[in-house]
Amino acid sequence: MKFSIVIPLHNKAPYVGCTIESVLAQTFTDFEIIVVDDCSTDGSAALVAAIADPRLRLVHQKTNAGVSAARNRGIESASGEWVAFLDADDSIHPDYLAFLLKAQQACPDAQVVGTDYVLTPDADGPWPGAWPAVSETPEIERITDLPTRWMTGPSVCASSIAVQNRLLQQMQPCFPPGESQGEDLDLWFRLAEKTPFALVHSPLSAYRISVQGSLTMQNVVMMPPYLERMRMRAQTGSMSAAQRKSALWFVAQSKLTLARLALASGDRLEGVSWLLDARHAARGKRWWLTAAMACFFPSSLVRNWERWREQRQALTPLMASR
């Protein structure tokens, strides 16, 4: 079996059927679907159980342990050569798996493959709507420095990536148990320290976003645990010199983002604190622009800047880093 598709499920009754249908519609058919129900209370699991397809397995968690535990349980149950991840409210193009195979063939040393994705607002009726035309010969990018590449545009999301199963089994628990903020990024960056990524430049995964609310506009400004672990790995000698430089630079860029979030929420003192802590990025334009925000921009203008950046991100799979 080539692919095991792991779908963590918790209270996604309005969406999970559409998600599974997108997998069953794949033109490449050598796969299994593993849905890990994390104690749903809205009938989600019953909807999955009613789907009659021998390639679909429903696994139940005994307690509500969170998305990381659910994905790890799915990895434990996977029998495929590759494990693909898909959230229970997202969708994939009918040729998604077929193009992951193209990425494997183009970059045989890459133990992680993925595709571009589109951020698609939640909506009533058919979702995500018509897929854009797909080239039979899309560009396939080989990524060897994920932190630097990420700042020009995120490479993958949790619904647009597949990893060789044998590598995941060596890294279990792959997703940090109990975490739900940046738990996927934690794994992607640790994988990137071990293997190149092969990225198909065609939007073959749809990531559902809410029309209401925004993570960027929330007032909670804190360092995600995965960034602190990345910093510790860089400083304890577990990376090469090039990886260390890239990782510390990425952590600094993330602190600049936190500085902007603090400024947008009106906490100028905290914003300046994050800015000063981002010293590894002090030679870059983004650091100086954030410094200008801290010195001269009112919080409303910073909020408008971040909203503009979010809107730009929603229009393209490559997120602006300015």
N, C-alpha and C positions, 0 to 999 in steps of 0.2 A: 504494500500500500504506500502510495507516494505522499499524501497529505493527511494530517489529522488537523481538523479545524476546531479550535477550542473557543467556546462561547460561554463566558460567565453570565449568569442570569440572576437578577434580583428585581422583581416587580417591574417587568417590562412587557406586560400583557398586550398593550396596544401595538407593540413594534416587533416582538420576537418572531411572529409568524412570517412577516415580510423579510426579516433577516435570514431565516432558514430557507425561505423560497429562493432567495438570491444565491444561496449555496447550491441548492438542488438544481438550479438552472445552469450550472457551470458546463462549458463545452468540454472541459477535461474532467473526467468522471471517476478517476482513481483516488477517492478520498473517503474519509469518515468524518462525521460531525459528532463532537462531544460537547453536549450542553451540561454545564455544571450549575445546578439550581442551588443558590445560596439562601435557602429558606424563604422563597417568595411567598407572599400572602395574598396576592391578587389574582391567582389562578394561572399565572404564567406557566408553571410546570405542567399543568393539565393540558394546556394548549399544545405544548411541545409533545407530550405523551400521545396526543391524538394524531400526530403526523405519522403516517404509515410508510416508513422507508427503512430498509434494513441497514442503511449506512448511518442512521441516526441513533445515538445512545444518549440517554438521560441519566446523569449521575446526581445524587442528592447529597448535599452537605448536611451533617447532623445539626450544626448550629450555624447561625449567621456570622460567618468569619470574615467577610469582606472580599473584595474583588481579587486581591493578591492571592489569598488562600484558594479561591475558586480557580484561578488560572493555574496555580501550582497543582491542584488536584487534576485538572485537565491534562497537564503535561505528564503526570504520573500514569494516566490512563491511555496515553497516546501510543499507537502502534505504527504510525506512519513514519516514513523517512524524514519528513519535514513537518513541523508544527506551525500552523498559521493561526493567528489570533483575530477574533472578530467580536466586537461588542454587540450586545443583544438589541441595540437600537440603530445599528448601522447596516450598510448594504454593500455588496460587491458586484462589479460588472460581470456579465456572463463569461468573459474571457480572462478574468482575473487570474485564476490558477494557471491557465495556459501561458500567460505572460510571465508568471513567476518562473515557469520552466524555461522560458527564453532567457531570463536573467541568469539562471543557473548555468545554462549552456554557454552564455557569453562570458561569464566570470566563474569558472569552475573552482577557483580557490575561495570564493566568498561563501561563508557559511550562514549568511543572512541575506535575504532577498526581500525586495519590497517594490511598491509602486507609488506614484503620486496619488494624492487624494483631493477630494473637493469638500469644503466645508459647506454644508447644505442646511438652511434653516428648516426647522420642524414645520410641517404643514399638514392640513387635512387632505385626504385623497391620496392618489398614487404618489409614492415617494421612493427615490429622489427625482422622479420624472425621467425625461429622456436623457440618456447618457451622451456625451459628446462623441464625435467620430473618433475611432481609434486607428492609428497607423499600424500596418502589419509589421513595420520595421522601426519601432520607436527607438529613440536614443536610450542606451543603457549606461548609466554612470557607475563607475567603480569608486567607492568612497573609502579612503584609508585614514582620514582625519575627521571623524564625525563632529567633535566639538566645534572646530573651525567651520566646517560645512554647515552646521546647524544654524549658525548666525547669518548665513546668506539665505537660509530657508530651511525649515525643518524637513528632514528627509522622509520620515515615516510617522505614522500614528499607530495606535493599538489595533486598528482594523486594516492595516495595509502592509503587514510584515509577516514573514515566515522564517523560521530558524531551523537548522538541522537538529533533529531530535537528539542525536548522541551528544551534541554540545550542551543542550539544555539539561539532559540528565546528569551531566557532570557538574552543573551549576546549581542544582536544586538545594534549597528552595530558590527558584529563579526570581520571583517577585517578593519583595520584602513583606513578610506577614504583618498584617495590621495596618498597613499604610495604603492610603487612597489618593495621595497627592504626589505626583511625580513617580509613582511606583513603576510605571512602564518605562519612563525615561531612565530610571536607575538601571534597568536591565539592558536597554539599548546601548547605553554608554559603556557598561561593563562588557557587553558583547563586542563593541567596537575596539576595545583594548586587546581582543583576541583574534579578530578576523576582519577582513574587508566586508563592506556591504555592497550589494549590486542593486541599483535603483532604476526601475523602468520609468522613464519620463512620459507617462501617460496616466491620466486620472482614472483609475480603475476601482477606487474605493470611495464611498460617500460617508462622510462623518457628520452625524446629525448634531446640529447646534440649536440651542434655544433662542427664540426671538427675544424673550424677556430675560433681563439680567445679563451679567458679564463677570467672569472671574477677574478680569483686569480692573474693573471698577469696584471690587470689594475693598473694604477698609482693612482687612487682615493682611498685614505685611510681615512675612516671616520667611526665614531661610528654609527651603524644602530640605528634608533629611538627605535626599539623594545627592544634593550639591555638597553638603558637608562631607559625605562619604567620598565623593569624588576628590575633594580637596585633601582628605586624609590619605587616600591612595597615592595621590601625586606627591605628597610630602613624606611618605614612608618608604619610597623607593620601589614600589611595585610596578611602576611604569618606566618606559624608556624616557630618555631626556626629551625627545620630541613630543611624546605623549604628555609628559609632565607640563611642558610649556603650554601646550594646547589646552589641557584641562584647567590649569590655573587661569588662563586667559578667559575661558568660558565661564568659570565661576565668577570672575570679576564682571563679565558682561551681565550675568544674571543679577549680581548685586546692583548694577546700574538700573536694571529693570525694577528692582525693589525700591531703589531710591526714587524712581519716577512714580511708583505707586504711592509711596509715602507723601511725595509732594502733591500728587493729585488729590489725596485725602485731606490735605491741609496741614500735615505734620512736617513742617520744613526742617525742624531739628533732626528728626529721624532720617529724613531724606539726605541731609548733609552727612549724617553718620554713615549711611550706606555708601554714599559717594566716596568718602575718604577711605572706606574699607575696600573699595574697588581699585586699589592702586595698580594692580597688574594691567589695567586697561587705560592708564592715565595718558598714554601716548596716542590714543585713538580719538577720532572726531566725536564718537558717541559719548565719551567721558566728558569732553569739553562742552558738548551741547547740553548734557545733563547738569553740568556745573552752571551753565547760563540759566537753565530752568530754575535751579536752586536760588540763584542770586537775583534774578530779574522777573521771572514769570509768576503771575498769580496762580493759585491752585486751579482755578477754573480753566485757564489756558492750558495747563498741563493735562487736565482731564480731557479737554477737547483734542489735544494732540494724540493722546492715547486712544481715544475713540476713533479718530481718523485712521490710526495705525491698525486698529482692530478691523475696521471696515475694509481696509486694503487687504488684510489677511484673509477675510471672508471671500474675497473675489479671486484669490489665487492660491494654489497649494504651496507657494513659496512665501513665507512670512517675512515682511519687511523688518529689518533689524535696526533701522535708524532711530 
